[in-house]
Amino acid sequence: MALTGRTALLAALGSLPIGIWEPSWTGILAVNAPLAVACACDFALAAPVRRLGLTRSGDTSARLGEAADVTLTVTNPSGRPLRAHIRDGWPPSSWQPGTQMEASRHRLTVPAGERRRLTTRLRPTRRGDRQADRVTIRSYGPLGLFTRQGTHKVPWTVRVLPPFTSRKHLPSKLARLRELDGRTSVLTRGEGTEFDSLREYVPGDDTRSIDWRATARQTSVAVRTWRPERDRHILVVLDTGRTSAGRVGDAPRLDASMDAALLLAALASRAGDRVDLLAYDRGVRALVQGRTANDLLPSLVGAMATLEPELVETNARGLTATALRTAPRRSLIVLLTSLDAAPVEEGLLPVLPQLTQRHTVLLAAVADPHIARMATARGNTEAIYEAAAAAQAQTERHRTAEQLRRHGVTVVDATPDDLAPALADAYLALKAAGRL
């Protein structure tokens, strides 16, 4: 229960327990007067909050999972020193759970007429733009009895980029690319369409690569080696509709698709191919075109940073029409979407011939590893029912993939951790086969 009147005053002064001692009003005023003077002096000596100058500097972007340091500079133009507790407000997703209280609060002392800096370290847990909220400052007097409090708006934005965790696979894929590109001693045999050189036949070579005219001019059998084509066009299409919002593990399917797209773009740009990006559901959410190899990855991660799944059904006809406008010449179209039966059969399959007629189409989908674990579960009735449901889901998924393959589509179906390297391998296989 709250204390009022003389009782509250006695409690504030730390007097004897209530009811034991009842002083007169004269005594109370005599004791309270020095305290009131001390409080008034403490309040007067506390530095004013509204006159403070605040500016920000520091990081403007960071990859998801990495730290971003934002520096707040506090200038004290008054003639009194500032002793303050400061709360630097940011959205809750700017920190790991449970660390916001400690990370956002600071103690600071700024002498009169000087400035000091404090750094807030963010560790965002979601992609996108994180914008600074208000800075709340509580200024204390020298005795700490009274405070002045106020808030300042100090705008700052930190863009949280996709983490690109599949970057670790890039060296091995580049090594395979160098083999295909003829930069090592291992040359492709009878693959591609750009002639590279002649060499002597060895057992195991494709007989179709034998150059009979060159063989007739020398004593040994000569075979042609081929260099994969360069300067091909690749259009990566991200489906940002409702199916991309489904969570697999700790992240939505869209995040795994982005990671796979980044690895493919990094690999293809090193191969000399041109890569564009289209994100679509019922409209264009992002479009990256005409970037050089050096600008490609920064442009892609910048465009992907703010992408979020839309809880709408993807317009397959609109997606196809937009893709055809974006890629008017023969290209490799990489469609990162789902393998759910209904969206594919009702949306994609009716319009798929428009894409396959002109382009090579590769579809990559994120599989849920939990379904594979359910399919092997045994031991009790519930586990057996789960295994049956998982087996049915896998069968339906395989049937959908076969339907796409019959239309000439290359299908990659892999878990989030395996999707990026599997997609890169599929790209290299198409390049080696001369199908780009």
C-alpha positions, 0 to 999 in steps of 0.5 A, spaced: 500 500 500 502 506 498 504 511 504 501 518 504 502 524 508 506 524 514 507 517 514 510 517 507 515 523 509 517 519 515 518 513 511 522 517 506 527 520 511 528 513 514 525 514 521 523 509 526 518 504 525 511 507 523 507 508 530 513 508 535 514 515 534 509 521 532 513 527 531 510 534 531 510 538 525 515 543 527 520 537 528 518 534 521 519 541 518 526 542 521 528 536 519 525 536 512 528 543 510 535 541 509 533 535 505 529 540 501 534 545 500 539 539 498 534 536 493 533 543 490 540 544 489 541 537 486 536 539 481 539 545 479 546 542 478 544 537 474 545 538 467 539 540 462 537 534 457 534 538 452 540 542 450 544 536 449 547 535 442 547 528 439 549 525 433 550 518 430 556 515 426 558 508 425 556 501 421 550 502 416 550 495 414 552 488 417 551 481 415 545 477 419 549 474 425 554 479 425 555 485 430 554 492 428 557 498 432 553 505 432 557 510 435 553 516 439 556 522 440 553 526 446 555 534 446 554 538 453 554 545 451 552 547 458 556 550 464 554 544 468 557 537 468 553 531 465 552 525 469 547 521 465 544 514 464 542 513 457 538 508 453 539 507 446 533 505 443 533 500 437 527 495 435 528 488 439 530 484 433 537 488 433 539 484 439 539 477 441 534 475 446 535 477 453 541 482 451 537 488 450 537 491 457 544 490 458 546 492 450 542 498 450 543 502 457 550 506 458 553 510 463 556 517 461 559 523 464 561 529 460 564 535 463 561 542 461 563 544 454 565 537 452 563 531 448 564 524 449 562 518 445 559 511 447 558 505 442 552 501 442 553 494 439 547 491 435 547 483 433 540 483 429 536 477 428 533 478 422 534 481 415 532 488 413 533 495 415 533 496 423 532 504 425 534 507 431 528 509 436 529 515 441 535 516 445 532 517 453 537 521 457 536 521 465 541 527 468 543 526 475 545 532 480 552 531 484 548 528 490 543 523 485 537 525 489 533 529 483 534 527 476 532 531 469 529 526 463 528 527 456 528 524 449 532 525 443 530 523 436 537 521 433 535 517 426 540 512 424 539 505 419 543 499 419 541 494 413 542 487 415 544 483 409 543 476 408 549 472 411 551 468 405 553 462 409 554 458 403 560 462 401 564 456 404 562 452 398 565 457 393 572 455 392 571 447 391 566 450 386 571 454 382 576 449 382 571 444 378 569 451 374 577 451 372 577 444 370 571 445 365 574 452 363 580 448 361 585 452 366 588 446 369 590 440 366 584 436 366 580 438 360 573 436 358 572 431 353 566 432 347 562 437 352 561 444 350 560 448 344 567 452 343 573 448 341 579 449 345 585 444 342 587 437 340 590 432 344 592 425 343 586 420 345 586 416 351 582 410 353 575 412 356 575 418 351 568 419 348 569 417 341 564 422 338 570 427 340 575 424 335 577 429 330 578 424 324 581 429 319 587 431 324 588 423 326 589 422 318 594 427 318 598 424 324 600 417 326 596 417 333 588 418 334 586 426 336 580 428 340 578 435 340 577 438 347 572 443 348 571 450 352 564 451 356 561 457 353 562 464 356 558 470 357 551 466 357 545 470 361 542 467 367 536 470 370 535 468 377 527 468 379 525 468 387 518 466 388 516 471 394 509 468 395 506 464 401 510 458 400 516 462 401 514 463 408 514 456 410 519 455 416 524 450 415 528 449 421 529 456 424 528 460 418 523 461 412 524 458 405 526 464 402 532 465 406 535 458 404 533 460 396 537 467 397 543 463 400 543 458 394 542 464 389 548 468 392 552 462 391 550 461 384 551 468 382 558 468 385 560 462 381 556 464 374 560 471 374 566 468 375 565 463 369 564 470 365 556 469 365 551 475 366 546 474 372 540 478 373 535 477 379 527 478 379 523 477 385 516 476 384 509 474 387 504 478 384 508 484 382 516 485 382 519 486 389 526 486 386 530 487 380 537 487 379 540 487 372 546 489 368 551 489 373 558 488 372 562 482 376 564 486 381 558 490 383 553 484 382 554 481 389 553 487 393 547 489 388 544 482 390 545 482 397 542 489 398 536 488 394 535 481 398 536 485 405 529 487 405 525 482 401 520 478 406 515 473 404 508 475 402 502 471 404 499 471 397 498 466 392 504 467 387 501 469 380 504 464 375 502 467 369 505 474 371 511 471 373 512 468 367 511 474 363 515 478 367 521 473 366 520 473 359 520 480 358 527 480 363 530 475 359 528 476 351 534 472 349 535 465 350 537 464 357 538 459 363 532 461 368 533 459 375 526 458 379 527 458 386 520 456 388 516 450 392 515 443 389 508 443 393 503 439 388 498 445 388 502 451 386 506 447 381 500 443 378 495 449 378 500 455 377 506 453 374 505 447 369 500 451 365 505 456 363 511 452 363 511 451 356 512 459 355 519 458 358 521 452 356 520 453 349 525 459 349 529 458 355 533 452 359 529 452 366 532 449 372 527 449 378 530 449 385 526 447 391 527 447 399 526 440 402 524 439 409 529 435 413 524 433 418 520 429 413 526 425 412 527 424 419 519 422 420 519 417 414 524 413 418 521 413 425 519 407 428 517 404 435 510 406 437 503 407 433 504 415 433 511 414 430 508 409 425 503 414 423 508 420 422 512 415 418 506 414 413 504 421 412 512 423 411 512 417 406 506 420 402 508 427 402 515 425 399 511 420 394 507 426 392 513 431 392 517 426 387 511 425 383 511 433 382 518 433 380 517 428 375 512 432 372 517 438 371 522 433 368 517 431 363 517 438 361 524 439 360 526 442 367 532 440 371 529 439 378 534 440 384 530 438 391 535 439 397 535 441 404 536 448 406 544 446 408 545 442 401 540 447 396 546 452 395 551 447 393 546 442 389 544 448 385 551 450 383 553 443 381 546 443 377 549 449 373 556 446 372 553 440 369 549 444 364 555 448 363 559 442 361 553 439 357 553 445 353 546 446 355 546 454 356 
